Structures are given as structure tokens and as C-alpha cells.
Amino acid sequence: MSGLYGIIGWPLGHTMSPTLHNWGFRQSGADAAYAAYPLEPDQIPDFMRRVRDEPFLGLSVTIPHKRTVMEFLDHMTDRAVRVGAVNTLYWDEGKLCGENTDVLGLIAPLRHMQPLPASAMILGAGGAARAAVVGFKELGIADIAIANRTGEKAEALAEEFSIRAVAWESRMEEEPALICNTTPLGMSGTMETFSPWDAKRFPAGCTVYDIVYNPLETRLLREAAAVGCGTVSGLEMFLHQGLAQFRLWTGKDMDEAGARALLLCALGQAPA
């Protein structure tokens, strides 16, 4: 096999990245394979040595390794530096480089909104929240606030990125035009029955974006739609960050419509 790719994270039972990228390789005729590599944090140094020895041509990186891998890289893009986290590894002139396509994936479904939201509330303070801050700033959203159960983390990100920190208990006193959930609340499994927002307290006319993509319609999105809010599924972020990875690795564009239909099928949904 001439091309070796994969995803690292812990755990990895839920990932659809192999489904997406192996389909893309088949569609493009590439002699390549993409596999899942579940790695506990203490396994990262040995695996990163393996990345250089085999070598891997590209890797996706998910929680909890998006910051850990940075010390093993030769170069990071400006975007990855701004986010302070990496989700994609690739080679450029013999250097192992890091990019953050989470930013591109996260803002892709928002770019065509008219008008763009004037304010945003980010729920959570992990790597995806960092990508959301950078992405919303790239879009030109002027008023960005962040709330997290552990207030110190939200305050640290707010100071780092010059945005507002809001106490978790006070988050629903705000009236943002865009609410973006980057927490695992609503994710398939033990979190599926939870939502980070009270169904009766959505601001009128707001857009609600949940980066959780399994289930496709989380409790948060279902309750937001029921009161007339616009909604954005996390499938769009996952799809577009993956399309950006594939383009970075191969120089080719994956068929977006075909890839979306593939993912919907993988989630047990018939494509529209």
C-alpha cells in the first residue's frame, strides 16, 4: 500500500473518519488506506516516532491529542498557531506539519448566512471551542462570548482571545444570535439525553449550531427547531473539515454531495 493515513485519539469507537476518507481514496483511484489508531496519551511519543519511520502520509488528530502532538511537529500553519491545537498532520518538503481544518469545517456552513450573526455564544472550552473562536473571528463576528462548566477555563480562553467569559450559570441570560455547542452534551451514549440550553430560553430568531454529529439531530437541535430557531448540524463541520484534510493530503477535491450522502447513510439517515 503506497499511502498510509489514519486518525489518532482516545477513545475512537465513534469516528466516521475512516468511512469518509477510504471512500474518498476509492473515488479518486488513490492507492491508499486510512485506519483508526486508538492511542492513550502515554502512547503518543512512540507513535509519533513511528509516523516518521513508516512513514504516514497524513493523520487526523482528535481528542485528547490535539495539543499534545504539537511538540512533535516541525512546523504549524498560522491558523493552527492561532487556535493552539492541531487536527491534521501532513508533510511539506520533508517537514511534518500541523494544520487545523476544524476552523474551516466549522465556519463552512455559516459563510453563506445573510446577514452573518452579530454575536455568538460558545459553550465549552476545549479544542473545538478554540477553533470556534478563531473561526468566528475570521467570519467577522464582533461579539463572541464563551461559557464553560469550569469557569477558569472559559476565563483563560477569553483572556487569550480577547473575548467575553460568561459564567455557566448565567449563559442563558445572554441573547446571542448564534449559539454553538462544543461540549459532549447530546452525544450518542450516556450524554444523549442532555442539552446545554433550556428549551424555553432560546433567543428569538437565533441560530443554534451543535458540533455533535451523532446523533444527527441532538436534543439541543431538536428543541431549537421546535421553537423556530435555525439549526446547523455537526455533520456539516465534520464533513467540511474532512474535505479540507483530503484536499491538503491529495491536492484533490472529494465529491461533497457524495460524501454527505455517505455520512448520512452511515448515521442511518436517508440522504435528502
N, C-alpha and C positions, 0 to 999 in steps of 0.2 A: 504494500500500500504506500503510495508516494506522498500522501498528505495526511498528517495526524493532527487532529483537533480534539477539543473536549471542553468540559466545564468542571470547575472545582468549587466545592462548597461543602457545608456540613449543616444539616443533612441534605440529601439530594433526591429524595424519593418523589418529590412533586415536579421536578423540572421537565419542561417540554422542549428544552433546547436541542437535545439530540434529534427529536422528531423534526423540528424545523430545519436544522442545518443539514442533516443527512438527506432530507428531501431536496433541499437546495442544491447539494452536490450532485445528486442524481439528475436533477433537471438540467444542470449546466454541463453534465458529462464529465465532471471532475473525478479523478481517481483519488478519493479522499474518504475518510471516516471520522466521525465525531462521537465521542463516548463520554459518559459521566464518570467522574473521579471523586467520590466522596472522601474528603480528607479532614481529619480532625486538625485543630490548629497546630499541634506539635509535629505534624507530618509535613508542613509546608516547606521548611528548608530543604529536606531531602527531595521533595517533589520538584522544587524549582531548579535544583541541580539536574534532575532528570530532564526537565524541559530543555535545557541547553545541550544535553548529551544525545538525546534521541534523534533529531530534535523535534519538538512540537512546532507546527507552523502557526498555530493560533490557539488561544484559550479564552473561554468566557470565565468570569470570576463572579461568584455570588457570595452572600453572607455565609460565614463571618469574615471572609478573607479579603474584602475589597481594599482595605487599608494595609493589611499585613503584607501583601505581595509587593507593595511599593518599594520596599528596601532592596528587593532583588532585581530591580529593573535598571537598565542603562539610561533610559530616557522616558519622560512623560510629556504628553501634549499639554498645551496651555490650559485646555478645558479640564483635563484630569487634575492638574495642579490646583486650579480654582476650586474644584469640587473637593479635593483632598481624598479622592477614592478612585479606584480603577476597576472597571468591569470587563476590560478587553485587553488581551496581550497579543502583540503582533511583532513581526520582525521588519526592520528597515535598515538596509545596508549593514547587516550583521549585528545590529543592536536590538536588544529585546526591549520593546517599548510598551507603554501603557496608555490607554485611551479610556474615556468614559462615554460610552454610547447611551447610557441611561438618560443623559440630558437630552440627546437628540430624540430618543424614543418617547420621553415624557412630554416634550413640547410639540411633537409632530401633530397630534390630533387637535391642538389648540391654535396652531398657526393660522387657520382659516376662520377663526371666530371673528365675527364683526358685530359690535366692537370687541376688542380684547378686554378681558376683565380688568378693572382698575385696581382691584385689591384681591389678595389671596391669603388664605389661612392654610398652613401646612401642619398636619397632625403627625407627630413622630419626630425623632431627631437622629435617625440613623443615616446610613449611606444614601438611601433613596431620598431622604429629606434634603440632604446636601445637594443632590442632583436637582431636586425640585427648586431649591433656592437659586442655583446657578441658571437653570433653565428659565425660570420666571423673570429673572433679571435680564436674560438675553432677549426675552419677548418684550421687555419694557414695562412690565407690571410695576407700578410705582410703590404701592403699599403692600408689603409682604410681612406677615406675622407667622410665628411658629409656636406651637403648644405641644408639650410632651408630659407624660405622667411624671417623669423625673425632671423637675423643673430646672435643675442645674444644667442638664444637657441642652435644653432649649435656650437657656440664657447664654451658654457658651457659644452656640451657633449664631445666636442673634448678635452677639458682640463681634464674632469673627466676620460676619457677612453684612453688618450694619443694617439689620432688620429689627423688627419688634418681637420680643418674647411676651407671650401671654400665658398666665397661669392656666394649667389644665382645667381647673375648676371654673375658670372664667371664659373659656373658649367660646361658649355659645352666647355670650353677651356681645360678641362681635357680630358684624353683618358683612362678611366678605362676599365679593361677587363670585369667588371661586374657592371651594373647599377641596383640599387634596389630602386624601388619607394615604400615608406611607407606613402606617402601623400594620401588624398582622391581624388586627381585629377584623373578623369577617372571613378569614382564610379557611378553606376547607379543612375539616378536622375539628379539634377541640375549640377553635375560635369562631366557627362558622355562625353561631347564633348571636354573636356580638356585633355591635356597631359603635363607632366612636362619636356618634352625634345623635341627639334626641330627635326622634321623628317629628315632633311637634315644634321644633325650633329652627328649621331651615329658613334662612333669609329669603324673602320673596324674590323670585327670578334668578336665584343663584345657580351656578353650575357646580355639580358635585363629581369629583374625579377620584376613583378608587384604583390604586395601582395593583391591588389584589386581582388576579385574573382567574383564580379557581376557588370558588365557583365564578362563573362568568358574570352573574348578577348577584352581588353580595347583598346582605341585608341593608347596608348603607345606601346602595344604589336603588334597591327596590323601594325603600321608604322615601327616598328623594324624588323618584319618578312619580310616586303616588300623590305627591303634593305639587306637582307641576314643575319641578326643577329639571334643568338639563343635566344629563349624565354622560360620563365618559368611562368606559370600561378599561380595566387594566390590561386587557388583551391588546389594546392598541399600543400601549407603551411597550409591552413585551415584543410584539410584532416588529415595531419600528426600531427598537434597539437591536434586535436580531438582524434586520435588514441592513442596518449600518455596520454591524460586525461583519456580515458576509461580504459586503462591498469592500471593506477595509482589507479583508483577507484575500479576496479573489480578484478585485477590480471589476466585478460583475454585479449587476442588479438582479436580485431574486424577484420572481414574479409575485408582486404584492397581493394581488387578488387570489392567486392560487395558494399562497402561503396562509392567508387569512382563512380561506376555506378549510385548509388542512388543520389549522389550530382549532377552529370551531368543531370540526369533526372529532378531534382528539379530546375535546371537552364534552363530547356527547351532544353537540348542538348542530342542527342542520344549518348550513350557510344560507344567508338571506339571498 
